[in-house]
Amino acid sequence: MDIKYIGDGADLFITIVACLAGFGAALGLLDSLKTKKKNNSEEV
């Protein structure tokens, strides 16, 4: 039974880390798109 609880905790931890990584990647993507758009409008 103890092993099952440890496994659940590890799965939860991995899920949280994966969500944070995905959120960070999405923010980085949006930021890069905004920067690219801003640079293109300044060149025109």
C-alpha positions as CSV (number, residue, x, y, z in Angstrom):
1,M,0.0,0.0,0.0
2,D,2.8,2.5,0.8
3,I,4.3,1.9,-2.7
4,K,0.9,2.8,-4.3
5,Y,0.8,6.1,-2.4
6,I,4.4,6.9,-3.5
7,G,3.5,6.1,-7.1
8,D,0.5,8.4,-6.9
9,G,2.6,11.2,-5.6
10,A,5.2,10.7,-8.3
11,D,2.5,10.7,-11.0
12,L,1.0,13.9,-9.6
13,F,4.5,15.6,-9.4
14,I,5.2,14.6,-13.0
15,T,1.8,15.9,-14.1
16,I,2.4,19.3,-12.4
17,V,5.9,19.6,-13.8
18,A,4.6,18.8,-17.3
19,C,1.8,21.4,-17.0
20,L,4.2,24.1,-15.9
21,A,6.6,23.2,-18.7
22,G,3.8,23.4,-21.3
23,F,2.5,26.7,-19.8
24,G,6.0,28.1,-20.0
25,A,6.5,26.9,-23.6
26,A,3.1,28.5,-24.6
27,L,4.1,31.8,-23.0
28,G,7.4,31.7,-24.8
29,L,5.7,31.0,-28.1
30,L,3.2,33.9,-27.6
31,D,6.1,36.2,-26.6
32,S,8.1,35.3,-29.7
33,L,5.1,35.8,-32.0
34,K,4.4,39.2,-30.5
35,T,8.1,40.2,-30.8
36,K,8.2,39.0,-34.4
37,K,5.0,40.9,-35.2
38,K,6.3,44.1,-33.6
39,N,9.6,43.9,-35.5
40,N,7.8,43.4,-38.8
41,S,5.6,46.5,-38.2
42,E,8.6,48.6,-37.3
43,E,10.4,47.7,-40.5
44,V,7.5,48.8,-42.7
